[in-house]
Amino acid sequence: MERILLGPGPSLTPPSVQAAMVRPPLGHMDPDLMPILEETAVLLRRVFQTANEVAFPLSGTGTAGMEACLVNTLARGDRIIVAASGFFAQRIAEIAGRLGADVAVVEAPWGQAVDPADVVRALRARPVKVVAAAHVETSTGVLQPLRELAAAVREHGALMLVDAVASLGGVELAVDAWGIDVCYSGSQKCLSAPPGMAPLTANEPARARSREGAVPSFYMDLELIWRYWAPPHAYHHTVSVPLVFAMHEALRLVAAEGLPARWARHATNASAFASGIEAMGLRLFAPRAVRSPTVITVVVPEGVDEARVRQRLLAEYGIEIAGGLGPLRGKIWRIGLMGHSSQDRLVLLLLAALEAVLAAEGAPVDRGAGMAAASRVLAASSAA
């Protein structure tokens, strides 16, 4: 049975990206590859909305991007503030601690955004080198407002580090205009490339330690890797050329659609799905004001076996969604409407399948209401 990937990653891969990945390979130092590397960097700058020189997809997953950005900006003993309200922001804190940083975690309950005022209080307490936040917290579906937070960080002379793993290409993200110094993402979410690359960008202040040769990791030294991606293309490691082909094509598709249109598509489909969920009689976990349009979290109805529902969706409909992490395990479903998986037909398919499975499991759902509500949202968007 065909798998329909509607979890929090990976997303479905467009046919042209699949085709790009199976092109005859080139060597990682082949002269014909070099223009593709350079074009990929240009396309990535546009998605990040930055003029930074350094912009490339690191070989590795989003967590590799996380670790690379931390190891290039933090020295042992440097203080970092992590704005944390979920699993992946806590991972930032864990990695920073392993690097020997002085870690301060400013927390909010899972399902809420961190209040920038709380971060400002921590900034005033003592000198801080880096402030880190997850733009979309994949574990909760919360969209962290970044503009106010980044402005406060800049005012206090710290670097702003952003996890955009579940937002880049699906939600507005303006690296330069918002004052973000270093930012990383993942290839397999809103960009809809295969897993295995971590797009990132860093400005001049964020590159300081790397340029000075003070980064303790050779493999994750951004300056050394950038010398491979930019002319004259000095060898650093053997990049996966099929993944480069796929990333290049995925970014080309983003450029062809246009960022505003892409953001609007994600917002519309998320709104339709949310309306359908609520019309069925279910409850969304993240509050509307901070609800992400890329990862949507649904509260499991009382008495329903959340894992069994996921198993039935996969076995009977070929649809993959995910359960909760940490304290939300067994309490929520995490649905990803990202990139190529953010399609109106898939919204309707998932609502219909979820309704059928829940009804079969004995949950009280308003049959037909979800599809009707979502259809109204989609029709209104098409007419606008």
Buried (B, 14 or more C-beta within 10 A) or exposed (E): EEEBBBBBBBBBBBEEBEEBBEEEBBEBEEEEBBEBBBEBBEBBBEBBBBEBBBBBBBBBBBBBBBBBBBBBBBBEEBBBBBBBBBBBBBBBBEBBBEBEBBBBBBBBEBBBBBBBEBBBEBBEEEEBBBBBBBBBBBBBBBBBBBBBBBEBBBEBEBBBBBBBBBBBBBBBBBBBEBBBBBBBBBBBBBBBBBBBBBBBBBBEEBBEBBEEEEBEEEBBBBBBBBBBBBEEBEEBEEBBBBBBBBBBBBBBBBEEEEBEEBBBBBBBBBBBBBBBBBBBBBEBBBEEEBBBBBBBBBBBBEEBEBEEBBEBBBEEBBBBBBBBBEEBEEBBBBBBBBBBBBBBEBBBBBBBBBBBBBBEBEBEBBEEBBBEBBBBBBEEBEEE
